[in-house]
Amino acid sequence: MRKQLIISIVILLFLTLGFSKFFYDLKTTSVRQITEHWSFFVKDRSDHLVFGESDQRIKDVEPNHSLIMQQILESPLKHPELAIRTNHQWVSVYLEDQLLYQYAASKRNPTPGLLQTTLHLPEGYQQKKVRIITNTPYEYYAGIPAQVFIGEKSEISRYFVLRSIPQLILFVVCLSSIIAALVLLFLRRKPDRQQIMATLLLVSFVFLIGFQSIVLNIPASTLFSPTSLSLIYNLTSILIPICLTNYYLLRTKMYHRFYLAAIVLQFFLLFAGLIFTFINQLSVPVSMQVFNGFHVFLTLYTATIALAESANQNHFYVVCSPAIVIAAFIHCFFYIQLFAGAANLTIDWPLILFSLLMFIICSYHFSEDLAFLREQVNRQREENQKAIIRDERQQNLLQTFKLLAQQESGKYDQLQSLEHVLQHATSYYQKEFSKRSKFFTYQIKVPKEHELLRENSLLIIIQLLENFLIGDEYGAVDITVQEQAGKLVIESSTNVFTRHSFAESIQTETTVEHQSLKHFVKSADGQWHWEDKDNEHYFKITLSI
């Protein structure tokens, strides 16, 4: 215990030092984001001049109208670089009248995407005016200023790597959660269909969050073109709530059909949007606006369903509904702000909220799986103990039947015939079946001169009789043991018991009950055949004599 405490303290110390170094490096770098002292105006409308910060949306900017932002650069740097980030906008960067960079429409890229680029500033840049011109064909992204960073060439990359560590941590957490969910599903013995679907939906939800975090990770985003980044980001933004709401649907009980109607409508909008996008009638960002508009309604509807399920003692919603409701209202507030044009898109609040929901839902899902696995281990332990007791009982019964046969004949120095042992077994089980109000018939057609079978073959017969005796679903058992072509053939037709008062059969997993018997037959080089015929089970076991 003391050793573990020391190890924990050392690990905590290393983590503290690591985070301190991270924040120190981030704070002491020469790179900074230029957010203040900008002047904004729309091209050909110089009368509309706005002074302020770049972290707000500029009002009254229409699609395809150029927004110009400018200010004088004053930072003294030896090897200065500018880093520009824009959201679905075309960009031109000027230093005074000198064009430094241009991202414009072309045949290959007819629509803008998510841009992240770095450009070198020429000598004598100080006290010169940098001018950044952006325009977009989408109303959704009109009026959003570009994000501008300035710093030494040697520090720009390190600055963005450090800023991307939270996204990298989120990606690692998502990857770990996916592996954990799949391992826990694999450890379940024969998981039901709903459990498989719930795990796959949760894994998809977590994977999409992790994938989107990589898209937002600035160093990783340089591996993709702006158009590809836009496509990946928008598709993941559409699919994340779809996976989440379908997971919620599987968790509903009382109000399942009411929530199902909203999910069907969600899929209809998705497929309609994809079709119109595929035939070039809509762009992906425009489709996003439609889906986000519906999502405002769906988040509130989800919150209502969560509260209703929680009131009906659905344990998942009892635990998770507070987070679902809070996230739903924050989502609605965020989307309403977007449609009202009052918010910018520099912070991805939906991803933050979805990540928090992921932590909560995964924690519940994993705790549920772990509780099930503990119960499964306990059941397995009990089954093993019962199997040991059952095997001992069967061995004792076999020895008892052999001793009775020897006492009857008075021949203790030689093996008794198979018929004698089977007759004593028949007498014993007729009494036992009668005690349980079951019908039992047993026919033996074995020549008297046959000696005893191997013990494992006799144990197969006893095990078969024990299964029929213990199984509550069997009301009538008819067993025939006979010799055919030098083989001992055991056949049984068993009728499944019917509760006449309820007019329904008792359903049990017969195949599971007889798996051990089937394995025992195979290990004795015997043949096993079993089939269902309505309310009758037919067994045929063939053993070597």
C-alpha positions in Angstrom: 0.0 0.0 0.0 2.8 2.4 0.9 4.7 1.5 -2.3 1.6 2.3 -4.4 1.2 5.6 -2.6 4.8 6.6 -3.5 4.3 5.6 -7.1 1.1 7.6 -7.3 2.8 10.7 -5.9 5.7 10.4 -8.3 3.3 10.1 -11.3 1.3 13.1 -10.1 4.6 15.0 -9.7 5.6 14.2 -13.3 2.2 15.2 -14.6 2.3 18.5 -12.7 5.8 19.3 -14.1 4.7 18.4 -17.6 1.6 20.6 -17.5 3.6 23.4 -15.9 6.2 23.2 -18.7 3.4 23.1 -21.3 1.7 26.2 -20.0 5.0 28.0 -19.6 6.0 27.2 -23.2 2.7 28.4 -24.4 2.9 31.6 -22.5 6.5 32.5 -23.2 6.4 32.0 -27.0 6.6 35.1 -29.3 3.6 33.9 -31.3 0.4 35.7 -30.5 -3.1 35.9 -32.0 -3.9 39.4 -33.3 -7.4 40.0 -32.1 -7.4 43.7 -31.3 -7.1 47.1 -33.1 -8.7 45.9 -36.4 -10.7 48.1 -38.6 -13.4 46.4 -40.7 -15.3 47.5 -43.7 -17.1 46.0 -46.7 -15.6 46.6 -50.1 -17.2 49.5 -52.0 -18.9 50.5 -48.7 -16.1 52.4 -47.0 -18.7 54.5 -45.1 -19.6 51.4 -43.1 -16.4 51.2 -40.9 -16.2 49.1 -37.7 -13.3 49.2 -35.2 -12.9 46.3 -32.8 -11.8 42.7 -32.2 -11.7 39.8 -34.6 -13.5 37.4 -32.3 -17.0 38.7 -33.2 -19.1 38.5 -36.3 -19.3 41.7 -38.4 -22.9 42.5 -39.1 -24.5 43.5 -42.4 -22.1 41.5 -44.5 -23.9 39.7 -47.4 -22.7 36.5 -49.2 -20.2 37.2 -52.0 -19.4 40.6 -50.5 -15.7 41.2 -49.6 -15.0 41.9 -45.9 -11.8 43.9 -45.5 -9.9 43.8 -42.2 -6.7 45.8 -41.7 -4.2 47.1 -39.2 -0.6 48.3 -38.9 1.9 45.6 -37.9 4.3 46.7 -35.2 5.8 43.5 -33.7 9.6 43.5 -34.1 10.6 40.0 -35.4 13.7 38.7 -37.1 11.9 36.0 -39.3 8.3 37.0 -39.1 5.4 34.8 -40.3 1.7 35.2 -40.4 -0.7 32.2 -39.9 -4.2 32.7 -41.3 -7.3 30.5 -40.5 -10.6 31.0 -42.3 -13.9 29.2 -42.3 -15.3 28.5 -45.8 -14.0 31.8 -47.2 -11.9 32.9 -50.1 -8.9 34.9 -48.8 -6.4 37.5 -50.2 -3.6 38.9 -48.0 -1.9 42.2 -48.8 0.9 44.1 -47.2 0.1 47.6 -48.3 -0.4 47.0 -52.1 1.8 43.9 -52.3 -0.2 40.6 -52.7 1.3 38.0 -50.3 -1.2 35.2 -50.6 -4.4 34.4 -52.4 -6.9 31.5 -52.0 -9.5 31.9 -54.7 -12.0 29.8 -56.7 -10.8 27.5 -59.4 -12.1 24.7 -61.6 -10.6 22.2 -59.2 -11.9 24.0 -56.0 -15.1 25.8 -56.9 -16.2 26.2 -53.2 -14.1 27.3 -50.2 -13.2 25.1 -47.3 -11.4 25.2 -44.0 -8.1 27.0 -44.6 -5.0 27.0 -42.5 -1.9 28.6 -44.1 1.3 30.2 -43.1 3.1 33.0 -45.1 6.4 34.8 -44.7 6.5 38.6 -44.2 9.0 40.5 -46.3 11.7 42.8 -44.8 10.5 46.2 -43.7 7.0 45.0 -42.8 6.9 47.0 -39.6 4.7 50.1 -39.7 3.0 48.8 -42.8 -0.6 48.0 -43.1 -1.7 44.3 -43.5 -5.0 43.9 -45.3 -7.0 40.7 -45.3 -9.9 40.4 -47.7 -12.4 37.5 -47.2 -15.6 36.6 -49.0 -17.9 33.6 -49.0 -20.8 32.3 -51.0 -22.5 31.1 -47.8 -24.6 33.3 -45.6 -23.8 31.1 -42.7 -20.1 32.1 -42.8 -20.5 35.7 -44.0 -19.0 38.4 -41.7 -16.7 36.1 -39.8 -13.2 37.7 -39.6 -10.1 35.6 -40.3 -8.0 34.4 -37.4 -4.6 35.9 -37.7 -1.4 34.8 -35.8 2.1 36.4 -36.0 5.4 35.1 -34.7 8.9 33.9 -35.4 9.2 31.3 -38.1 10.9 28.8 -35.7 8.1 29.1 -33.1 4.9 29.1 -35.2 4.8 25.3 -35.6 5.6 24.7 -32.0 2.9 27.2 -30.9 0.2 25.3 -32.9 1.4 21.9 -31.7 1.1 23.1 -28.1 -2.4 24.5 -28.8 -3.4 21.2 -30.4 -2.6 19.1 -27.4 -6.2 19.1 -26.0 -7.5 17.8 -29.4 -4.7 15.1 -29.3 -5.7 14.1 -25.8 -9.3 13.9 -26.8 -8.4 11.7 -29.8 -6.4 9.3 -27.5 -9.3 9.2 -25.0 -11.7 8.4 -27.9 -9.4 5.6 -29.2 -9.1 4.1 -25.7 -12.9 4.3 -25.2 -13.5 2.5 -28.5 -11.0 -0.3 -27.6 -12.6 -0.6 -24.1 -16.1 -0.8 -25.5 -15.2 -3.5 -28.0 -13.3 -5.5 -25.4 -16.2 -5.4 -23.0 -18.6 -6.5 -25.7 -16.3 -9.3 -26.7 -16.1 -10.5 -23.1 -19.8 -10.9 -22.9 -21.0 -14.5 -23.6 -23.5 -14.3 -26.5 -24.5 -10.7 -26.2 -28.0 -9.9 -27.4 -28.7 -7.9 -30.5 -29.7 -4.7 -28.7 -26.4 -4.8 -26.7 -24.4 -5.2 -29.9 -26.3 -2.4 -31.6 -25.8 -0.1 -28.6 -22.1 -0.7 -28.4 -21.6 -0.2 -32.2 -23.5 3.1 -32.1 -21.5 4.2 -29.1 -18.3 3.2 -30.8 -19.4 5.1 -34.0 -20.3 8.2 -31.9 -16.9 8.2 -30.1 -15.0 7.5 -33.3 -16.6 10.5 -35.1 -15.8 12.8 -32.1 -12.1 11.6 -32.2 -12.0 12.0 -36.0 -13.4 15.5 -35.8 -10.9 16.4 -33.1 -8.1 15.4 -35.5 -9.6 17.6 -38.2 -9.5 20.5 -35.7 -6.0 19.6 -34.7 -4.0 22.2 -36.6 -0.8 20.2 -37.4 -2.9 17.2 -38.5 -5.3 19.4 -40.6 -2.4 20.3 -42.8 -2.5 16.7 -44.2 -5.8 17.6 -45.9 -6.9 20.2 -48.5 -9.3 22.9 -47.3 -12.2 21.3 -49.3 -11.5 17.8 -47.8 -11.3 19.4 -44.3 -14.7 21.0 -44.9 -16.2 17.8 -46.1 -14.9 15.7 -43.2 -15.9 18.3 -40.6 -19.4 18.9 -41.9 -20.1 15.2 -42.4 -18.9 14.3 -38.9 -21.0 17.2 -37.5 -24.0 15.6 -39.1 -23.3 12.0 -38.2 -22.3 12.6 -34.5 -25.9 13.6 -33.4 -27.3 10.8 -35.5 -25.3 8.2 -33.7 -26.1 9.8 -30.4 -29.8 10.0 -30.9 -30.0 6.4 -32.2 -28.2 5.4 -29.0 -30.7 7.3 -27.0 -33.5 5.5 -29.0 -32.1 2.0 -28.0 -32.2 3.2 -24.3 -35.8 4.3 -24.4 -38.5 2.0 -23.1 -41.9 3.7 -22.3 -41.6 6.4 -25.0 -39.7 4.4 -27.6 -42.3 4.9 -30.4 -42.6 8.6 -29.8 -38.8 9.1 -30.1 -38.7 6.7 -33.1 -40.9 9.1 -35.1 -38.3 11.9 -34.6 -35.4 9.6 -35.6 -37.2 8.6 -38.8 -37.7 12.3 -39.7 -34.0 12.8 -38.9 -33.0 10.1 -41.3 -35.4 11.5 -44.0 -33.7 14.9 -43.8 -30.2 13.3 -43.9 -30.9 11.3 -47.0 -32.7 14.2 -48.7 -29.8 16.4 -47.9 -27.3 13.9 -49.2 -29.2 13.4 -52.4 -29.5 17.1 -53.2 -25.8 17.5 -52.3 -24.9 14.6 -54.6 -26.8 16.1 -57.6 -25.1 19.5 -56.8 -28.4 21.2 -55.8 -27.0 22.0 -52.3 -23.5 22.4 -50.9 -22.5 20.6 -47.7 -22.4 23.9 -45.7 -25.9 24.7 -46.8 -27.1 21.2 -45.9 -25.6 21.8 -42.5 -27.8 24.8 -42.0 -30.9 22.7 -42.7 -29.8 19.9 -40.4 -28.8 22.3 -37.6 -32.2 23.9 -37.9 -33.8 20.5 -37.3 -31.3 19.8 -34.6 -32.6 22.8 -32.6 -36.0 21.0 -32.4 -34.5 17.6 -31.9 -32.3 18.5 -28.9 -35.3 20.0 -27.1 -37.4 16.9 -28.0 -34.6 14.6 -26.8 -34.5 16.5 -23.5 -38.3 16.0 -23.1 -38.0 12.3 -23.8 -35.1 12.0 -21.4 -37.1 13.6 -18.6 -40.1 11.4 -19.3 -38.0 8.2 -19.3 -36.3 9.3 -16.1 -39.7 9.8 -14.5 -40.6 6.2 -15.4 -37.4 5.0 -13.6 -35.4 4.2 -16.7 -32.0 4.0 -14.9 -29.9 5.2 -17.9 -32.0 8.4 -18.1 -32.1 8.8 -14.4 -28.4 9.1 -14.4 -27.8 10.8 -17.7 -30.8 13.0 -18.1 -29.4 16.1 -16.3 -26.4 16.2 -18.6 -28.7 15.5 -21.7 -31.0 18.4 -20.7 -28.2 20.9 -20.0 -26.4 20.0 -23.3 -29.7 20.3 -25.2 -30.4 23.8 -24.0 -26.8 24.9 -24.6 -26.9 23.5 -28.1 -30.2 25.3 -28.8 -28.8 28.6 -27.5 -25.7 28.1 -29.6 -27.6 27.4 -32.8 -30.1 30.2 -32.2 -27.1 32.6 -31.8 -25.7 31.4 -35.1 -29.0 31.9 -37.0 -29.4 35.3 -35.3 -25.9 36.2 -36.5 -24.6 37.2 -33.1 -22.0 34.5 -32.5 -18.8 33.6 -34.2 -17.5 30.1 -35.1 -14.0 30.3 -33.6 -14.9 28.0 -30.7 -16.6 24.7 -31.5 -19.0 24.4 -28.6 -20.9 21.5 -30.1 -17.8 19.4 -30.1 -17.1 20.4 -26.5 -20.6 19.4 -25.4 -20.6 16.2 -27.4 -17.2 15.3 -25.8 -18.7 15.9 -22.3 -21.7 13.7 -23.2 -19.3 11.1 -24.4 -17.5 10.9 -21.1 -20.8 10.6 -19.2 -22.4 8.1 -21.5 -19.2 6.0 -21.8 -18.8 5.9 -18.0 -22.4 4.7 -17.6 -22.0 2.2 -20.5 -18.7 0.8 -19.1 -20.0 0.6 -15.6 -23.0 -1.3 -16.9 -20.8 -3.7 -18.8 -18.5 -4.3 -15.9 -21.4 -5.0 -13.6 -22.7 -7.5 -16.1 -19.3 -9.2 -16.5 -19.0 -9.5 -12.7 -22.4 -11.1 -12.6 -21.4 -13.3 -15.5 -18.2 -14.4 -13.6 -20.3 -15.2 -10.6 -22.8 -17.2 -12.7 -20.0 -19.1 -14.3 -18.5 -19.9 -10.9 -21.9 -21.1 -9.7 -22.3 -23.2 -12.8 -18.9 -24.7 -12.3 -19.7 -25.6 -8.8 -23.0 -27.1 -9.9 -21.2 -29.0 -12.6 -18.8 -30.5 -10.0 -21.7 -31.5 -7.7 -23.5 -32.9 -10.7 -20.5 -35.0 -11.8 -20.0 -36.3 -8.3 -23.7 -37.2 -8.1 -23.5 -39.0 -11.4 -20.4 -40.9 -10.4 -22.1 -41.9 -7.1 -25.2 -43.1 -8.9 -23.2 -45.2 -11.3 -21.3 -46.9 -8.5 -24.5 -47.4 -6.6 -26.2 -49.1 -9.6 -23.1 -51.4 -10.1 -23.1 -52.4 -6.4 -26.9 -53.1 -6.5 -26.3 -55.3 -9.5 -23.5 -57.2 -7.8 -25.6 -57.6 -4.6 -28.5 -59.0 -6.6 -26.4 -61.6 -8.3 -24.0 -62.3 -5.4 -21.1 -62.1 -7.8 -18.7 -59.5 -6.4 -15.6 -60.8 -8.2 -16.7 -60.1 -11.8 -18.4 -57.4 -13.8 -22.1 -57.5 -14.2 -24.0 -57.4 -17.4 -25.1 -54.1 -18.9 -28.8 -55.1 -18.6 -28.6 -55.5 -14.8 -27.1 -52.1 -14.3 -29.6 -50.4 -16.6 -32.5 -52.1 -14.9 -31.5 -50.7 -11.5 -31.1 -47.3 -13.1 -34.6 -47.6 -14.6 -36.1 -48.5 -11.2 -34.4 -45.5 -9.5 -35.5 -43.0 -12.1 -39.0 -44.2 -12.4 -39.4 -43.3 -8.7 -37.7 -40.0 -9.1 -39.8 -39.0 -12.1 -42.9 -40.0 -10.3 -42.0 -37.7 -7.4 -41.8 -34.8 -9.8 -45.2 -35.7 -11.4 -43.5 -36.6 -14.8 -44.3 -39.5 -17.1 -41.3 -41.7 -17.7 -41.0 -44.9 -19.8 -37.8 -46.7 -20.3 -37.2 -49.7 -22.6 -34.1 -51.8 -22.6 -33.3 -54.1 -25.6 -29.8 -55.3 -24.9 -28.7 -59.0 -24.8 -28.0 -60.3 -21.3 -24.6 -61.5 -22.2 -23.2 -58.0 -22.9 -20.8 -56.8 -20.2 -20.7 -53.3 -18.8 -19.8 -50.4 -21.1 -17.0 -48.1 -20.4 -17.8 -45.9 -17.4 -17.9 -42.7 -19.5 -20.6 -44.4 -21.8 -22.7 -45.3 -18.8 -22.3 -41.8 -17.4 -23.7 -40.4 -20.7 -26.9 -42.4 -20.0 -27.1 -41.2 -16.4 -26.4 -37.6 -17.5 -29.2 -37.7 -20.1 -31.7 -39.0 -17.5 -30.5 -36.4 -15.0 -31.1 -33.6 -17.5 -34.7 -34.8 -18.2 -35.3 -35.2 -14.5 -34.1 -31.7 -13.5 -35.4 -29.9 -16.6 -38.8 -28.3 -15.7 -39.8 -28.0 -19.3 -40.1 -31.8 -19.8 -43.5 -33.4 -18.9 -43.1 -36.8 -20.6 -39.9 -38.7 -21.4 -39.7 -41.9 -23.4 -36.2 -43.5 -23.7 -35.2 -46.6 -25.6 -31.8 -48.3 -25.2 -31.0 -51.0 -27.7 -28.2 -52.7 -29.6 -28.1 -52.1 -33.4 -25.2 -53.5 -35.5 -22.8 -53.7 -32.6 -23.7 -50.2 -31.4 -25.6 -49.0 -28.4 -28.3 -46.6 -29.6 -30.1 -44.4 -27.1 -33.2 -42.6 -28.4 -35.6 -40.3 -26.6 -38.7 -38.4 -27.6 -39.5 -35.8 -24.9 -42.6 -33.7 -24.8 -42.3 -30.1 -23.6 -44.6 -29.4 -20.7 -47.5 -27.1 -21.2 -49.1 -24.9 -18.5 -52.8 -25.5 -19.3 -53.9 -22.7 -17.1 -52.0 -20.2 -19.1 -51.9 -22.1 -22.4 -48.3 -21.4 -23.0 -45.1 -23.5 -23.0 -42.3 -23.0 -20.6 -39.4 -21.6 -22.7 -35.9 -22.6 -21.8 -32.6 -22.8 -23.6 -32.5 -26.5 -24.1 -29.5 -26.3 -26.4 -27.5 -24.7 -23.6 -28.5 -27.3 -21.1 -27.4 -30.2 -23.3 -24.1 -28.7 -24.6 -22.2 -30.5 -21.8 -23.9 -33.8 -22.7 -23.1 -33.3 -26.4 -19.4 -32.6 -25.6 -19.4 -35.7 -23.3 -20.7 -37.8 -26.2 -18.1 -36.5 -28.6 -15.3 -37.1 -26.1 -16.5 -40.8 -25.9 -16.3 -41.2 -29.7 -20.0 -41.3 -29.9 -22.5 -39.7 -32.3 -25.0 -37.1 -31.3 -28.2 -36.0 -33.1 -30.9 -33.7 -31.8 -33.8 -31.9 -33.5 -36.9 -30.0 -32.6 -40.4 -31.1 -33.7 -42.9 -28.5 -32.5 -43.3 -29.3 -28.8 -41.2 -32.4 -29.0 -37.4 -32.8 -28.7 -35.8 -35.9 -30.3 -32.4 -37.2 -29.2 -30.3 -40.0 -30.7 -27.0 -41.0 -29.2 -24.9 -43.8 -30.6 -22.1 -45.4 -28.5 -19.6 -48.1 -29.1 -20.2 -51.3 -27.1 
